[in-house]
Amino acid sequence: MNHINLLRRAVENRKKYLIHVLKQNFVTRESDRLNEWTLSELEHEWKRYQKERNEDIG
C-alpha cells in the first residue's frame, strides 16, 4: 500500500511540474485544461515543445 502512495505522489508531482513549465512557456492554448491531461499527454506535449525549440535554435 505504501508503494502505491509513493508512486501516486510521484506521478502527481511530475504532472504539477509539467503543467507549471508548459504554462510558463506558453506551450499550448489549452493551458486552462492541463489539469485534465494524463501524465503521458503532458510528457508528450513537453517533448514536442523541446524538439520544436531545438529545431528553431539550430
C-alpha positions as YAML, in Angstrom:
chain: A
units: angstrom
residues:
- id: 1
  name: MET
  ca: [0.00, 0.00, 0.00]
- id: 2
  name: ASN
  ca: [2.83, 2.39, 0.80]
- id: 3
  name: HIS
  ca: [4.42, 1.88, -2.63]
- id: 4
  name: ILE
  ca: [1.17, 2.82, -4.33]
- id: 5
  name: ASN
  ca: [1.02, 6.08, -2.41]
- id: 6
  name: LEU
  ca: [4.63, 6.87, -3.28]
- id: 7
  name: LEU
  ca: [4.01, 6.19, -6.95]
- id: 8
  name: ARG
  ca: [0.82, 8.25, -6.94]
- id: 9
  name: ARG
  ca: [2.65, 11.12, -5.25]
- id: 10
  name: ALA
  ca: [5.50, 10.92, -7.77]
- id: 11
  name: VAL
  ca: [3.04, 10.99, -10.69]
- id: 12
  name: GLU
  ca: [1.14, 13.94, -9.23]
- id: 13
  name: ASN
  ca: [4.38, 15.85, -8.56]
- id: 14
  name: ARG
  ca: [5.58, 15.25, -12.12]
- id: 15
  name: LYS
  ca: [2.21, 16.38, -13.50]
- id: 16
  name: LYS
  ca: [2.35, 19.56, -11.41]
- id: 17
  name: TYR
  ca: [5.86, 20.28, -12.63]
- id: 18
  name: LEU
  ca: [4.98, 19.73, -16.30]
- id: 19
  name: ILE
  ca: [1.83, 21.83, -16.02]
- id: 20
  name: HIS
  ca: [3.90, 24.61, -14.49]
- id: 21
  name: VAL
  ca: [6.57, 24.60, -17.21]
- id: 22
  name: LEU
  ca: [4.04, 24.24, -20.02]
- id: 23
  name: LYS
  ca: [2.09, 27.23, -18.74]
- id: 24
  name: GLN
  ca: [5.24, 29.22, -18.07]
- id: 25
  name: ASN
  ca: [6.44, 28.69, -21.65]
- id: 26
  name: PHE
  ca: [3.01, 29.26, -23.22]
- id: 27
  name: VAL
  ca: [3.27, 25.88, -24.93]
- id: 28
  name: THR
  ca: [-0.41, 25.19, -25.53]
- id: 29
  name: ARG
  ca: [-3.58, 27.17, -25.97]
- id: 30
  name: GLU
  ca: [-5.34, 24.73, -23.66]
- id: 31
  name: SER
  ca: [-3.41, 25.79, -20.54]
- id: 32
  name: ASP
  ca: [-6.61, 26.09, -18.53]
- id: 33
  name: ARG
  ca: [-7.33, 22.39, -19.18]
- id: 34
  name: LEU
  ca: [-3.88, 20.94, -18.48]
- id: 35
  name: ASN
  ca: [-5.04, 19.58, -15.12]
- id: 36
  name: GLU
  ca: [-7.32, 17.21, -17.04]
- id: 37
  name: TRP
  ca: [-4.47, 15.78, -19.11]
- id: 38
  name: THR
  ca: [-2.79, 12.50, -18.27]
- id: 39
  name: LEU
  ca: [0.89, 12.33, -17.38]
- id: 40
  name: SER
  ca: [1.58, 10.74, -20.77]
- id: 41
  name: GLU
  ca: [-0.16, 13.59, -22.59]
- id: 42
  name: LEU
  ca: [1.78, 16.18, -20.61]
- id: 43
  name: GLU
  ca: [5.09, 14.40, -21.24]
- id: 44
  name: HIS
  ca: [4.32, 14.17, -24.96]
- id: 45
  name: GLU
  ca: [3.49, 17.88, -25.17]
- id: 46
  name: TRP
  ca: [6.66, 18.82, -23.28]
- id: 47
  name: LYS
  ca: [8.85, 16.65, -25.53]
- id: 48
  name: ARG
  ca: [7.19, 18.09, -28.63]
- id: 49
  name: TYR
  ca: [7.88, 21.61, -27.39]
- id: 50
  name: GLN
  ca: [11.52, 20.83, -26.59]
- id: 51
  name: LYS
  ca: [12.07, 19.27, -30.02]
- id: 52
  name: GLU
  ca: [10.43, 22.25, -31.73]
- id: 53
  name: ARG
  ca: [12.51, 24.68, -29.71]
- id: 54
  name: ASN
  ca: [15.74, 22.86, -30.52]
- id: 55
  name: GLU
  ca: [14.93, 22.91, -34.24]
- id: 56
  name: ASP
  ca: [14.40, 26.66, -34.07]
- id: 57
  name: ILE
  ca: [17.81, 27.14, -32.46]
- id: 58
  name: GLY
  ca: [19.93, 25.24, -34.92]
...
